[in-house]
Amino acid sequence: MEKERMRPLGENVLIKLIKTNQKTKSGIFLPETASADRPQEGQVVAIGMSEKIQVKKGQTVIFAKFSGTEIKIGSDDYLILKAEDILAVVE
């Protein structure tokens, strides 16, 4: 499956998860596998065909912690979620 061929339906949005390395107070970087929490930040890759969607392709967004459905396309992790689960746009 290729992300170029993926088009969410209705009020759904395809998000590419942004993984960040966490840094301890002493300066040690922890790999993403050290945290049980999944990222809550991602980049909008594709949007459904609804007038209610307020985000645009390419924007970085913050979304609700346990929302959406995780999928893997190639080696990248994506999330399909409802537009209402997007909490903020990072500008």
C-alpha positions as CSV (number, residue, x, y, z in Angstrom):
1,M,0.0,0.0,0.0
2,E,1.3,3.5,-0.9
3,K,0.4,6.7,1.0
4,E,-0.2,8.4,-2.4
5,R,-3.1,6.0,-3.0
6,M,-4.6,6.4,0.4
7,R,-7.5,8.7,0.6
8,P,-9.5,8.9,3.9
9,L,-13.3,8.9,3.6
10,G,-15.7,11.4,5.1
11,E,-14.3,13.3,8.1
12,N,-11.2,11.2,8.5
13,V,-7.6,12.4,8.2
14,L,-4.4,10.5,7.5
15,I,-1.6,11.5,9.8
16,K,2.1,10.6,9.6
17,L,3.2,10.1,13.2
18,I,6.2,12.3,14.3
19,K,8.4,10.3,16.6
20,T,10.7,12.3,18.9
21,N,13.5,11.0,21.1
22,Q,13.0,11.9,24.7
23,K,15.8,13.4,26.7
24,T,16.3,12.8,30.4
25,K,17.4,15.6,32.8
26,S,20.9,14.3,32.7
27,G,21.0,14.5,28.9
28,I,20.6,10.9,27.9
29,F,18.4,10.3,24.8
30,L,15.9,7.6,25.1
31,P,14.8,5.7,22.0
32,E,11.2,5.7,21.0
33,T,10.9,2.0,22.1
34,A,11.7,3.1,25.7
35,S,8.3,4.8,26.0
36,A,5.0,3.0,26.1
37,D,3.2,6.1,24.9
38,R,2.6,6.6,21.2
39,P,3.2,10.1,19.7
40,Q,0.4,12.6,19.9
41,E,1.8,14.8,17.1
42,G,1.8,14.2,13.4
43,Q,1.8,15.7,10.0
44,V,-1.4,15.7,7.8
45,V,-0.8,13.6,4.7
46,A,-4.4,13.4,3.3
47,I,-7.9,14.5,4.3
48,G,-11.4,13.2,3.5
49,M,-13.9,15.0,1.4
50,S,-15.8,16.9,4.1
51,E,-16.4,20.6,4.6
52,K,-16.1,20.1,8.4
53,I,-12.3,19.4,8.2
54,Q,-10.4,22.4,9.3
55,V,-6.8,21.2,8.7
56,K,-4.8,21.1,5.5
57,K,-2.3,18.8,4.0
58,G,1.2,19.4,5.4
59,Q,0.1,20.9,8.7
60,T,1.5,19.6,12.0
61,V,-1.2,18.7,14.4
62,I,-1.7,17.5,18.0
63,F,-4.4,14.9,18.5
64,A,-6.2,13.0,21.3
65,K,-4.0,10.4,22.9
66,F,-6.0,7.2,22.3
67,S,-7.7,8.2,19.0
68,G,-7.6,6.7,15.6
69,T,-6.4,3.5,14.0
70,E,-2.7,2.9,13.5
71,I,-1.5,1.6,10.2
72,K,2.0,1.0,8.7
73,I,2.8,2.0,5.1
74,G,6.3,0.8,4.2
75,S,8.4,1.5,7.2
76,D,6.4,4.6,8.3
77,D,3.7,4.7,11.0
78,Y,0.4,6.5,10.2
79,L,-2.8,7.1,11.9
80,I,-6.3,7.4,10.5
81,L,-8.4,9.5,12.8
82,K,-11.6,11.6,12.8
83,A,-11.1,15.3,12.3
84,E,-12.8,16.0,15.6
85,D,-9.9,14.2,17.4
86,I,-7.5,16.8,16.2
87,L,-7.0,19.2,19.1
88,A,-4.6,21.8,17.7
89,V,-2.5,22.9,14.8
90,V,1.2,23.7,15.4
91,E,2.2,26.9,13.7
